[in-house]
Amino acid sequence: PKLVVAIGDCGHCGGVFKDSYAVIGAVSKVIPVNYIVKGCPPKPIDILSGILHAITCS
């Protein structure tokens, strides 16, 4: 992918289920992440802002 945005705490660090056998963890453990939008769940405006920031800064 050209651009990867990890959205929410689950995408960022694994979230509340990070210790589960079924969770690998953060997206950044699998592929490089360009931008992270934190929150559980993140507000819609934060998601849009994060995507726009990732697009304009890359």
C-alpha distance matrix in Angstrom:
0.0 3.8 5.6 6.8 10.4 12.8 15.6 19.1 20.9 19.8 16.1 17.4 20.1 20.8 23.3 26.8 25.9 24.4 27.4 27.2 26.9 24.3 21.8 19.6 19.3 16.8 13.1 13.1 15.1 12.4 9.2 9.4 10.0 10.5 13.2 15.5 17.7 20.7 23.3 24.6 24.0 22.6 24.4 22.8 23.5 21.7 18.5 18.7 19.7 16.9 14.3 16.4 16.8 13.2 12.8 16.2 15.9 12.8
3.8 0.0 3.8 6.9 10.3 13.4 16.2 19.8 21.9 21.3 17.6 18.3 21.3 22.6 24.8 28.5 28.0 26.4 29.6 29.8 29.7 27.3 24.5 22.2 21.5 18.5 15.0 14.4 17.0 14.9 11.3 10.1 10.1 9.2 12.1 15.1 17.4 20.7 23.6 25.4 24.7 22.8 24.3 22.5 22.6 20.9 18.0 17.7 18.2 15.5 12.8 14.2 14.4 10.8 10.0 13.0 12.7 9.4
5.6 3.8 0.0 3.8 6.7 10.1 12.7 16.3 18.5 18.3 14.6 15.1 18.4 19.8 21.8 25.5 25.4 23.9 27.3 27.7 28.1 25.6 22.6 20.6 19.3 16.1 12.8 12.4 15.5 14.0 10.5 8.9 7.5 6.3 8.5 11.4 13.6 17.0 19.9 21.9 21.2 19.1 20.7 19.2 19.2 17.2 14.5 14.4 14.8 11.9 9.5 11.3 11.3 7.6 7.7 11.0 10.6 8.1
6.8 6.9 3.8 0.0 3.8 6.5 9.5 13.0 14.9 14.5 10.8 11.6 14.8 16.1 18.0 21.7 21.6 20.1 23.6 23.9 24.5 22.1 19.0 17.1 15.7 12.4 9.2 9.3 12.6 11.3 8.3 7.2 5.0 5.4 6.8 8.7 11.0 14.1 16.9 18.6 18.1 16.4 18.5 17.4 17.9 15.6 12.7 13.7 14.2 10.9 9.2 12.0 11.8 8.4 9.8 13.1 12.4 10.6
10.4 10.3 6.7 3.8 0.0 3.8 6.1 9.7 12.0 12.2 8.7 9.3 12.9 14.4 15.7 19.4 19.8 18.6 22.3 22.9 24.0 21.7 18.4 17.0 15.0 11.6 9.1 9.8 13.3 12.8 10.6 9.4 6.0 5.9 4.9 5.7 7.3 10.5 13.2 15.2 14.7 12.7 14.8 14.0 14.5 12.0 9.3 10.8 11.2 7.7 6.9 10.3 10.0 7.3 9.7 12.7 12.3 11.6
12.8 13.4 10.1 6.5 3.8 0.0 3.8 6.7 8.5 8.5 5.0 5.7 9.3 10.6 11.9 15.6 16.0 14.9 18.6 19.2 20.6 18.4 15.0 14.0 11.6 8.4 6.5 8.0 11.3 11.4 10.2 9.8 6.6 8.0 6.4 4.8 6.2 8.3 10.8 12.3 12.2 11.0 13.8 13.9 15.0 12.1 9.7 12.3 12.8 9.4 9.6 13.2 12.7 10.6 13.3 16.2 15.4 15.0
15.6 16.2 12.7 9.5 6.1 3.8 0.0 3.8 6.9 7.5 5.4 6.7 10.1 10.9 11.0 14.4 15.3 15.0 18.8 19.3 21.1 18.8 15.6 15.5 13.1 10.4 9.4 11.4 14.4 14.6 13.8 13.6 10.3 11.1 8.6 6.1 4.8 6.5 7.9 9.2 8.7 7.4 10.3 10.5 12.1 9.4 7.0 10.3 11.3 8.6 9.3 12.9 13.0 11.8 14.4 17.1 16.9 17.1
19.1 19.8 16.3 13.0 9.7 6.7 3.8 0.0 3.8 5.4 5.4 6.2 8.7 9.1 8.0 11.2 12.7 12.9 16.6 17.3 19.7 17.7 14.6 15.1 12.4 10.3 10.6 12.8 15.2 16.1 16.1 16.0 12.9 14.0 11.2 7.8 5.8 4.8 4.9 5.6 5.8 5.6 9.3 10.7 12.6 9.9 8.6 12.4 13.1 10.8 12.4 15.8 15.6 14.9 17.8 20.1 19.8 20.3
20.9 21.9 18.5 14.9 12.0 8.5 6.9 3.8 0.0 3.8 5.4 4.8 5.8 6.4 4.9 8.2 10.1 9.9 13.5 14.8 17.5 16.1 12.8 13.4 10.2 8.6 10.3 12.2 14.0 15.6 16.3 16.3 13.6 15.3 12.7 9.0 7.9 5.5 5.4 5.6 7.4 8.1 11.9 14.1 15.8 12.8 12.1 15.9 16.1 13.6 15.6 18.8 18.1 17.3 20.5 22.7 21.8 22.3
19.8 21.3 18.3 14.5 12.2 8.5 7.5 5.4 3.8 0.0 3.8 5.5 5.6 4.1 3.9 7.3 7.8 7.7 11.5 12.0 14.3 12.6 9.3 10.3 7.6 6.9 8.5 11.2 12.3 13.5 14.7 15.6 13.6 15.9 14.0 10.8 10.3 8.9 8.8 7.8 9.0 10.5 14.2 15.7 18.0 15.3 13.8 17.5 18.3 15.6 16.8 20.4 20.0 18.6 21.5 24.2 23.3 23.3
16.1 17.6 14.6 10.8 8.7 5.0 5.4 5.4 5.4 3.8 0.0 3.8 5.9 5.9 7.3 11.0 11.1 10.1 13.9 14.4 16.0 14.0 10.5 10.2 7.7 5.4 5.4 8.3 10.2 10.8 11.4 12.1 9.9 12.4 10.8 8.2 8.6 8.5 9.8 10.0 10.6 11.0 14.5 15.4 17.3 14.4 12.4 15.7 16.5 13.4 14.1 17.8 17.3 15.5 18.3 21.1 20.2 19.8
17.4 18.3 15.1 11.6 9.3 5.7 6.7 6.2 4.8 5.5 3.8 0.0 3.8 6.2 7.4 11.2 12.1 10.4 14.0 15.5 17.4 16.1 12.4 11.6 8.2 5.1 6.5 7.5 9.8 11.6 11.9 11.7 9.2 11.4 9.5 6.4 7.6 6.8 9.0 10.3 11.6 11.3 14.9 16.3 17.5 14.1 13.0 16.3 16.2 12.9 14.4 17.7 16.5 14.9 18.2 20.5 19.0 19.0
20.1 21.3 18.4 14.8 12.9 9.3 10.1 8.7 5.8 5.6 5.9 3.8 0.0 3.8 5.6 8.9 9.6 7.2 10.6 12.6 14.7 14.1 10.4 9.7 6.0 4.4 7.6 8.5 9.3 11.9 13.3 13.5 11.9 14.5 13.0 10.0 11.1 9.3 10.8 11.2 13.1 13.7 17.4 19.3 20.7 17.3 16.4 19.9 19.8 16.6 18.2 21.5 20.1 18.5 21.9 24.1 22.4 22.3
20.8 22.6 19.8 16.1 14.4 10.6 10.9 9.1 6.4 4.1 5.9 6.2 3.8 0.0 3.8 6.7 6.3 4.3 8.1 9.3 11.5 10.6 7.0 7.5 4.3 5.0 8.0 10.2 10.2 12.0 14.1 15.2 14.0 16.9 15.5 12.6 13.1 11.4 11.8 11.0 12.7 14.2 18.0 19.7 21.7 18.8 17.5 21.0 21.6 18.5 19.8 23.3 22.5 20.8 23.8 26.4 25.1 24.8
23.3 24.8 21.8 18.0 15.7 11.9 11.0 8.0 4.9 3.9 7.3 7.4 5.6 3.8 0.0 3.8 5.4 5.5 8.9 10.2 13.2 12.4 9.4 10.9 8.1 8.4 11.2 13.3 13.8 15.7 17.4 18.2 16.4 18.7 16.7 13.2 12.7 10.2 9.5 8.0 10.1 12.2 15.9 18.1 20.2 17.4 16.7 20.4 20.9 18.4 20.1 23.5 22.7 21.6 24.8 27.2 26.1 26.3
26.8 28.5 25.5 21.7 19.4 15.6 14.4 11.2 8.2 7.3 11.0 11.2 8.9 6.7 3.8 0.0 3.8 5.6 7.8 8.9 12.5 12.3 10.2 12.5 10.3 11.6 14.6 16.8 16.8 18.6 20.7 21.8 20.1 22.5 20.4 16.9 16.0 13.2 11.7 9.4 11.6 14.3 17.8 20.3 22.6 20.1 19.6 23.4 24.0 21.7 23.5 26.8 26.2 25.3 28.4 30.8 29.7 30.0
25.9 28.0 25.4 21.6 19.8 16.0 15.3 12.7 10.1 7.8 11.1 12.1 9.6 6.3 5.4 3.8 0.0 3.8 5.5 5.4 8.9 8.5 6.9 9.8 8.6 11.0 13.7 16.2 15.5 17.0 19.6 21.2 20.1 23.0 21.4 18.2 17.8 15.5 14.5 12.1 13.9 16.6 20.1 22.1 24.7 22.3 21.2 24.9 25.8 23.3 24.6 28.2 27.7 26.3 29.3 31.9 30.9 30.7
24.4 26.4 23.9 20.1 18.6 14.9 15.0 12.9 9.9 7.7 10.1 10.4 7.2 4.3 5.5 5.6 3.8 0.0 3.8 5.6 8.4 8.7 5.9 7.5 5.7 8.3 11.6 13.4 12.4 14.4 17.1 18.7 17.9 21.0 19.7 16.8 17.2 15.0 14.9 13.4 15.4 17.5 21.2 23.2 25.4 22.6 21.4 25.1 25.7 22.8 24.1 27.6 26.7 25.1 28.1 30.7 29.3 28.9
27.4 29.6 27.3 23.6 22.3 18.6 18.8 16.6 13.5 11.5 13.9 14.0 10.6 8.1 8.9 7.8 5.5 3.8 0.0 3.8 6.6 8.5 7.1 8.8 8.2 11.4 14.7 16.3 14.5 16.6 19.7 21.4 21.1 24.3 23.3 20.4 20.9 18.7 18.3 16.6 18.7 21.1 24.8 26.8 29.1 26.3 25.2 28.9 29.4 26.5 27.9 31.4 30.4 28.7 31.8 34.4 32.8 32.4
27.2 29.8 27.7 23.9 22.9 19.2 19.3 17.3 14.8 12.0 14.4 15.5 12.6 9.3 10.2 8.9 5.4 5.6 3.8 0.0 3.8 5.3 5.5 8.4 9.1 12.6 15.2 17.4 15.6 16.8 20.1 22.4 22.2 25.5 24.6 21.8 22.1 20.2 19.5 17.4 19.0 21.7 25.3 27.0 29.6 27.1 25.7 29.3 30.3 27.5 28.4 32.1 31.6 29.7 32.5 35.3 34.1 33.4
26.9 29.7 28.1 24.5 24.0 20.6 21.1 19.7 17.5 14.3 16.0 17.4 14.7 11.5 13.2 12.5 8.9 8.4 6.6 3.8 0.0 3.8 5.7 7.8 9.9 13.6 15.7 17.8 15.4 16.1 19.7 22.4 22.8 26.4 26.0 23.6 24.3 22.8 22.5 20.5 21.9 24.5 28.0 29.4 32.1 29.6 27.8 31.2 32.4 29.4 29.9 33.7 33.2 31.0 33.6 36.6 35.3 34.3
24.3 27.3 25.6 22.1 21.7 18.4 18.8 17.7 16.1 12.6 14.0 16.1 14.1 10.6 12.4 12.3 8.5 8.7 8.5 5.3 3.8 0.0 3.8 6.7 9.2 12.5 13.9 16.6 14.6 14.6 18.0 20.9 21.1 24.6 24.2 22.0 22.5 21.4 21.1 19.0 20.0 22.5 25.9 26.9 29.7 27.5 25.4 28.7 30.1 27.2 27.4 31.2 31.1 28.9 31.2 34.4 33.4 32.3
21.8 24.5 22.6 19.0 18.4 15.0 15.6 14.6 12.8 9.3 10.5 12.4 10.4 7.0 9.4 10.2 6.9 5.9 7.1 5.5 5.7 3.8 0.0 3.8 5.5 8.8 10.4 13.1 11.4 11.9 15.1 17.7 17.6 21.1 20.6 18.3 19.0 17.9 18.0 16.4 17.5 19.6 23.2 24.3 26.9 24.4 22.4 25.7 26.9 23.9 24.3 28.0 27.7 25.5 28.0 31.0 29.9 28.9
19.6 22.2 20.6 17.1 17.0 14.0 15.5 15.1 13.4 10.3 10.2 11.6 9.7 7.5 10.9 12.5 9.8 7.5 8.8 8.4 7.8 6.7 3.8 0.0 3.8 6.9 8.2 10.3 7.9 8.5 12.0 14.7 15.2 18.9 19.0 17.2 18.6 17.9 18.8 17.9 19.1 20.6 24.2 25.2 27.4 24.6 22.5 25.7 26.6 23.2 23.5 27.1 26.5 23.9 26.5 29.5 28.0 26.7
19.3 21.5 19.3 15.7 15.0 11.6 13.1 12.4 10.2 7.6 7.7 8.2 6.0 4.3 8.1 10.3 8.6 5.7 8.2 9.1 9.9 9.2 5.5 3.8 0.0 3.8 6.6 8.3 6.9 8.7 11.6 13.4 13.2 16.7 16.3 14.1 15.6 14.6 15.6 15.1 16.6 17.8 21.6 22.8 24.8 21.8 20.1 23.4 23.9 20.5 21.3 24.8 23.9 21.6 24.5 27.2 25.6 24.7
16.8 18.5 16.1 12.4 11.6 8.4 10.4 10.3 8.6 6.9 5.4 5.1 4.4 5.0 8.4 11.6 11.0 8.3 11.4 12.6 13.6 12.5 8.8 6.9 3.8 0.0 3.8 5.2 5.6 7.6 9.3 10.4 9.7 13.0 12.6 10.5 12.4 11.9 13.7 14.0 15.4 15.8 19.5 20.6 22.1 18.9 17.3 20.4 20.7 17.2 17.9 21.4 20.3 18.0 20.9 23.5 21.9 21.1
13.1 15.0 12.8 9.2 9.1 6.5 9.4 10.6 10.3 8.5 5.4 6.5 7.6 8.0 11.2 14.6 13.7 11.6 14.7 15.2 15.7 13.9 10.4 8.2 6.6 3.8 0.0 3.8 5.3 5.5 6.3 7.8 7.2 10.7 11.0 9.8 12.0 12.7 14.8 15.4 16.1 16.1 19.4 19.8 21.3 18.4 16.1 18.8 19.4 15.8 15.8 19.3 18.5 15.8 18.3 21.2 19.8 18.6
13.1 14.4 12.4 9.3 9.8 8.0 11.4 12.8 12.2 11.2 8.3 7.5 8.5 10.2 13.3 16.8 16.2 13.4 16.3 17.4 17.8 16.6 13.1 10.3 8.3 5.2 3.8 0.0 3.8 5.3 5.2 5.3 5.5 9.2 10.1 9.7 12.8 13.6 16.4 17.6 18.5 18.0 21.3 21.8 22.8 19.5 17.6 20.1 20.0 16.2 16.5 19.5 18.1 15.2 18.0 20.5 18.5 17.1
15.1 17.0 15.5 12.6 13.3 11.3 14.4 15.2 14.0 12.3 10.2 9.8 9.3 10.2 13.8 16.8 15.5 12.4 14.5 15.6 15.4 14.6 11.4 7.9 6.9 5.6 5.3 3.8 0.0 3.8 6.1 7.6 9.1 12.8 13.9 13.3 16.2 16.4 18.8 19.5 20.6 20.7 24.2 24.9 26.1 22.9 20.9 23.6 23.6 19.9 20.1 23.3 21.9 19.0 21.6 24.2 22.1 20.5
12.4 14.9 14.0 11.3 12.8 11.4 14.6 16.1 15.6 13.5 10.8 11.6 11.9 12.0 15.7 18.6 17.0 14.4 16.6 16.8 16.1 14.6 11.9 8.5 8.7 7.6 5.5 5.3 3.8 0.0 3.8 7.1 9.1 12.8 14.4 14.4 17.1 18.0 20.3 20.8 21.5 21.5 24.8 24.9 26.3 23.5 21.0 23.3 23.8 20.1 19.6 22.9 22.0 18.8 20.8 23.8 22.1 20.0
9.2 11.3 10.5 8.3 10.6 10.2 13.8 16.1 16.3 14.7 11.4 11.9 13.3 14.1 17.4 20.7 19.6 17.1 19.7 20.1 19.7 18.0 15.1 12.0 11.6 9.3 6.3 5.2 6.1 3.8 0.0 3.8 6.4 9.7 12.0 12.9 15.9 17.5 20.2 21.3 21.7 21.1 24.1 23.8 24.8 22.0 19.5 21.3 21.7 18.0 17.1 20.1 19.2 15.7 17.5 20.4 18.7 16.4
9.4 10.1 8.9 7.2 9.4 9.8 13.6 16.0 16.3 15.6 12.1 11.7 13.5 15.2 18.2 21.8 21.2 18.7 21.4 22.4 22.4 20.9 17.7 14.7 13.4 10.4 7.8 5.3 7.6 7.1 3.8 0.0 3.8 6.6 9.5 11.0 14.5 16.4 19.6 21.3 21.8 20.6 23.3 23.2 23.6 20.6 18.5 20.0 19.8 16.1 15.5 18.0 16.6 13.1 15.2 17.6 15.5 13.3
10.0 10.1 7.5 5.0 6.0 6.6 10.3 12.9 13.6 13.6 9.9 9.2 11.9 14.0 16.4 20.1 20.1 17.9 21.1 22.2 22.8 21.1 17.6 15.2 13.2 9.7 7.2 5.5 9.1 9.1 6.4 3.8 0.0 3.8 5.8 7.3 10.8 13.0 16.3 18.3 18.6 17.1 19.7 19.6 19.9 16.8 14.8 16.5 16.1 12.3 12.1 14.7 13.3 10.0 12.6 15.1 13.2 11.6
10.5 9.2 6.3 5.4 5.9 8.0 11.1 14.0 15.3 15.9 12.4 11.4 14.5 16.9 18.7 22.5 23.0 21.0 24.3 25.5 26.4 24.6 21.1 18.9 16.7 13.0 10.7 9.2 12.8 12.8 9.7 6.6 3.8 0.0 3.8 7.1 10.4 13.3 16.8 19.3 19.4 17.2 19.2 18.9 18.5 15.5 13.8 14.7 13.8 10.3 10.0 11.9 10.0 6.7 9.4 11.5 9.4 8.1
13.2 12.1 8.5 6.8 4.9 6.4 8.6 11.2 12.7 14.0 10.8 9.5 13.0 15.5 16.7 20.4 21.4 19.7 23.3 24.6 26.0 24.2 20.6 19.0 16.3 12.6 11.0 10.1 13.9 14.4 12.0 9.5 5.8 3.8 0.0 3.8 6.8 9.8 13.3 16.2 16.2 13.7 15.7 15.7 15.2 12.0 10.7 12.0 10.8 7.1 8.0 10.2 8.1 5.8 9.4 11.2 9.6 9.7
15.5 15.1 11.4 8.7 5.7 4.8 6.1 7.8 9.0 10.8 8.2 6.4 10.0 12.6 13.2 16.9 18.2 16.8 20.4 21.8 23.6 22.0 18.3 17.2 14.1 10.5 9.8 9.7 13.3 14.4 12.9 11.0 7.3 7.1 3.8 0.0 3.8 6.1 9.7 12.5 12.9 10.7 13.2 13.9 13.9 10.3 9.4 11.8 10.8 7.2 9.1 11.8 10.1 8.8 12.4 14.3 12.9 13.4
17.7 17.4 13.6 11.0 7.3 6.2 4.8 5.8 7.9 10.3 8.6 7.6 11.1 13.1 12.7 16.0 17.8 17.2 20.9 22.1 24.3 22.5 19.0 18.6 15.6 12.4 12.0 12.8 16.2 17.1 15.9 14.5 10.8 10.4 6.8 3.8 0.0 3.8 6.8 9.8 9.8 7.1 9.4 10.4 10.5 6.9 6.3 9.4 8.7 5.9 8.5 11.2 10.2 10.0 13.3 15.1 14.5 15.6
20.7 20.7 17.0 14.1 10.5 8.3 6.5 4.8 5.5 8.9 8.5 6.8 9.3 11.4 10.2 13.2 15.5 15.0 18.7 20.2 22.8 21.4 17.9 17.9 14.6 11.9 12.7 13.6 16.4 18.0 17.5 16.4 13.0 13.3 9.8 6.1 3.8 0.0 3.8 7.1 8.1 6.2 9.3 11.5 12.0 8.4 8.8 12.3 11.6 9.3 12.2 14.8 13.6 13.7 17.0 18.6 17.8 19.0
23.3 23.6 19.9 16.9 13.2 10.8 7.9 4.9 5.4 8.8 9.8 9.0 10.8 11.8 9.5 11.7 14.5 14.9 18.3 19.5 22.5 21.1 18.0 18.8 15.6 13.7 14.8 16.4 18.8 20.3 20.2 19.6 16.3 16.8 13.3 9.7 6.8 3.8 0.0 3.8 4.9 4.1 7.4 10.4 11.6 8.8 9.5 13.1 13.0 11.6 14.3 16.9 16.3 16.7 19.8 21.4 21.0 22.4
24.6 25.4 21.9 18.6 15.2 12.3 9.2 5.6 5.6 7.8 10.0 10.3 11.2 11.0 8.0 9.4 12.1 13.4 16.6 17.4 20.5 19.0 16.4 17.9 15.1 14.0 15.4 17.6 19.5 20.8 21.3 21.3 18.3 19.3 16.2 12.5 9.8 7.1 3.8 0.0 2.9 5.3 8.5 11.3 13.5 11.4 11.5 15.2 15.9 14.6 16.7 19.6 19.5 19.6 22.5 24.5 24.2 25.3
24.0 24.7 21.2 18.1 14.7 12.2 8.7 5.8 7.4 9.0 10.6 11.6 13.1 12.7 10.1 11.6 13.9 15.4 18.7 19.0 21.9 20.0 17.5 19.1 16.6 15.4 16.1 18.5 20.6 21.5 21.7 21.8 18.6 19.4 16.2 12.9 9.8 8.1 4.9 2.9 0.0 3.8 6.5 8.9 11.5 10.0 9.8 13.3 14.5 13.7 15.4 18.3 18.7 18.9 21.4 23.5 23.7 24.8
22.6 22.8 19.1 16.4 12.7 11.0 7.4 5.6 8.1 10.5 11.0 11.3 13.7 14.2 12.2 14.3 16.6 17.5 21.1 21.7 24.5 22.5 19.6 20.6 17.8 15.8 16.1 18.0 20.7 21.5 21.1 20.6 17.1 17.2 13.7 10.7 7.1 6.2 4.1 5.3 3.8 0.0 3.8 6.4 8.3 6.3 6.6 10.1 10.9 10.2 12.4 14.9 15.2 15.8 18.4 20.2 20.5 21.8
24.4 24.3 20.7 18.5 14.8 13.8 10.3 9.3 11.9 14.2 14.5 14.9 17.4 18.0 15.9 17.8 20.1 21.2 24.8 25.3 28.0 25.9 23.2 24.2 21.6 19.5 19.4 21.3 24.2 24.8 24.1 23.3 19.7 19.2 15.7 13.2 9.4 9.3 7.4 8.5 6.5 3.8 0.0 3.8 5.4 5.2 6.5 8.9 9.8 10.6 12.6 14.4 15.2 16.6 18.6 20.1 20.9 22.7
22.8 22.5 19.2 17.4 14.0 13.9 10.5 10.7 14.1 15.7 15.4 16.3 19.3 19.7 18.1 20.3 22.1 23.2 26.8 27.0 29.4 26.9 24.3 25.2 22.8 20.6 19.8 21.8 24.9 24.9 23.8 23.2 19.6 18.9 15.7 13.9 10.4 11.5 10.4 11.3 8.9 6.4 3.8 0.0 3.8 5.4 5.1 6.3 8.5 9.8 10.8 12.4 14.1 15.4 16.7 18.4 19.9 21.4
23.5 22.6 19.2 17.9 14.5 15.0 12.1 12.6 15.8 18.0 17.3 17.5 20.7 21.7 20.2 22.6 24.7 25.4 29.1 29.6 32.1 29.7 26.9 27.4 24.8 22.1 21.3 22.8 26.1 26.3 24.8 23.6 19.9 18.5 15.2 13.9 10.5 12.0 11.6 13.5 11.5 8.3 5.4 3.8 0.0 3.8 5.4 5.1 6.0 8.4 9.9 10.5 11.9 14.1 15.3 16.3 17.9 20.0
21.7 20.9 17.2 15.6 12.0 12.1 9.4 9.9 12.8 15.3 14.4 14.1 17.3 18.8 17.4 20.1 22.3 22.6 26.3 27.1 29.6 27.5 24.4 24.6 21.8 18.9 18.4 19.5 22.9 23.5 22.0 20.6 16.8 15.5 12.0 10.3 6.9 8.4 8.8 11.4 10.0 6.3 5.2 5.4 3.8 0.0 3.8 5.5 4.9 5.9 8.5 9.8 10.1 11.9 14.1 15.1 15.9 18.0
18.5 18.0 14.5 12.7 9.3 9.7 7.0 8.6 12.1 13.8 12.4 13.0 16.4 17.5 16.7 19.6 21.2 21.4 25.2 25.7 27.8 25.4 22.4 22.5 20.1 17.3 16.1 17.6 20.9 21.0 19.5 18.5 14.8 13.8 10.7 9.4 6.3 8.8 9.5 11.5 9.8 6.6 6.5 5.1 5.4 3.8 0.0 3.8 5.4 5.1 6.2 8.6 9.8 10.6 12.3 14.3 15.3 16.6
18.7 17.7 14.4 13.7 10.8 12.3 10.3 12.4 15.9 17.5 15.7 16.3 19.9 21.0 20.4 23.4 24.9 25.1 28.9 29.3 31.2 28.7 25.7 25.7 23.4 20.4 18.8 20.1 23.6 23.3 21.3 20.0 16.5 14.7 12.0 11.8 9.4 12.3 13.1 15.2 13.3 10.1 8.9 6.3 5.1 5.5 3.8 0.0 3.8 5.4 5.2 6.1 8.5 9.9 10.6 12.2 14.1 15.6
19.7 18.2 14.8 14.2 11.2 12.8 11.3 13.1 16.1 18.3 16.5 16.2 19.8 21.6 20.9 24.0 25.8 25.7 29.4 30.3 32.4 30.1 26.9 26.6 23.9 20.7 19.4 20.0 23.6 23.8 21.7 19.8 16.1 13.8 10.8 10.8 8.7 11.6 13.0 15.9 14.5 10.9 9.8 8.5 6.0 4.9 5.4 3.8 0.0 3.8 5.5 5.2 6.0 8.5 9.9 10.5 11.9 14.2
16.9 15.5 11.9 10.9 7.7 9.4 8.6 10.8 13.6 15.6 13.4 12.9 16.6 18.5 18.4 21.7 23.3 22.8 26.5 27.5 29.4 27.2 23.9 23.2 20.5 17.2 15.8 16.2 19.9 20.1 18.0 16.1 12.3 10.3 7.1 7.2 5.9 9.3 11.6 14.6 13.7 10.2 10.6 9.8 8.4 5.9 5.1 5.4 3.8 0.0 3.8 5.5 5.0 6.1 8.6 10.0 10.4 12.1
14.3 12.8 9.5 9.2 6.9 9.6 9.3 12.4 15.6 16.8 14.1 14.4 18.2 19.8 20.1 23.5 24.6 24.1 27.9 28.4 29.9 27.4 24.3 23.5 21.3 17.9 15.8 16.5 20.1 19.6 17.1 15.5 12.1 10.0 8.0 9.1 8.5 12.2 14.3 16.7 15.4 12.4 12.6 10.8 9.9 8.5 6.2 5.2 5.5 3.8 0.0 3.8 5.4 5.1 6.2 8.7 10.0 10.8
16.4 14.2 11.3 12.0 10.3 13.2 12.9 15.8 18.8 20.4 17.8 17.7 21.5 23.3 23.5 26.8 28.2 27.6 31.4 32.1 33.7 31.2 28.0 27.1 24.8 21.4 19.3 19.5 23.3 22.9 20.1 18.0 14.7 11.9 10.2 11.8 11.2 14.8 16.9 19.6 18.3 14.9 14.4 12.4 10.5 9.8 8.6 6.1 5.2 5.5 3.8 0.0 3.8 5.4 5.1 6.1 8.5 10.1
16.8 14.4 11.3 11.8 10.0 12.7 13.0 15.6 18.1 20.0 17.3 16.5 20.1 22.5 22.7 26.2 27.7 26.7 30.4 31.6 33.2 31.1 27.7 26.5 23.9 20.3 18.5 18.1 21.9 22.0 19.2 16.6 13.3 10.0 8.1 10.1 10.2 13.6 16.3 19.5 18.7 15.2 15.2 14.1 11.9 10.1 9.8 8.5 6.0 5.0 5.4 3.8 0.0 3.8 5.5 5.3 5.9 8.5
13.2 10.8 7.6 8.4 7.3 10.6 11.8 14.9 17.3 18.6 15.5 14.9 18.5 20.8 21.6 25.3 26.3 25.1 28.7 29.7 31.0 28.9 25.5 23.9 21.6 18.0 15.8 15.2 19.0 18.8 15.7 13.1 10.0 6.7 5.8 8.8 10.0 13.7 16.7 19.6 18.9 15.8 16.6 15.4 14.1 11.9 10.6 9.9 8.5 6.1 5.1 5.4 3.8 0.0 3.8 5.6 5.4 6.1
12.8 10.0 7.7 9.8 9.7 13.3 14.4 17.8 20.5 21.5 18.3 18.2 21.9 23.8 24.8 28.4 29.3 28.1 31.8 32.5 33.6 31.2 28.0 26.5 24.5 20.9 18.3 18.0 21.6 20.8 17.5 15.2 12.6 9.4 9.4 12.4 13.3 17.0 19.8 22.5 21.4 18.4 18.6 16.7 15.3 14.1 12.3 10.6 9.9 8.6 6.2 5.1 5.5 3.8 0.0 3.8 5.6 5.6
16.2 13.0 11.0 13.1 12.7 16.2 17.1 20.1 22.7 24.2 21.1 20.5 24.1 26.4 27.2 30.8 31.9 30.7 34.4 35.3 36.6 34.4 31.0 29.5 27.2 23.5 21.2 20.5 24.2 23.8 20.4 17.6 15.1 11.5 11.2 14.3 15.1 18.6 21.4 24.5 23.5 20.2 20.1 18.4 16.3 15.1 14.3 12.2 10.5 10.0 8.7 6.1 5.3 5.6 3.8 0.0 3.8 5.7
15.9 12.7 10.6 12.4 12.3 15.4 16.9 19.8 21.8 23.3 20.2 19.0 22.4 25.1 26.1 29.7 30.9 29.3 32.8 34.1 35.3 33.4 29.9 28.0 25.6 21.9 19.8 18.5 22.1 22.1 18.7 15.5 13.2 9.4 9.6 12.9 14.5 17.8 21.0 24.2 23.7 20.5 20.9 19.9 17.9 15.9 15.3 14.1 11.9 10.4 10.0 8.5 5.9 5.4 5.6 3.8 0.0 3.8
12.8 9.4 8.1 10.6 11.6 15.0 17.1 20.3 22.3 23.3 19.8 19.0 22.3 24.8 26.3 30.0 30.7 28.9 32.4 33.4 34.3 32.3 28.9 26.7 24.7 21.1 18.6 17.1 20.5 20.0 16.4 13.3 11.6 8.1 9.7 13.4 15.6 19.0 22.4 25.3 24.8 21.8 22.7 21.4 20.0 18.0 16.6 15.6 14.2 12.1 10.8 10.1 8.5 6.1 5.6 5.7 3.8 0.0
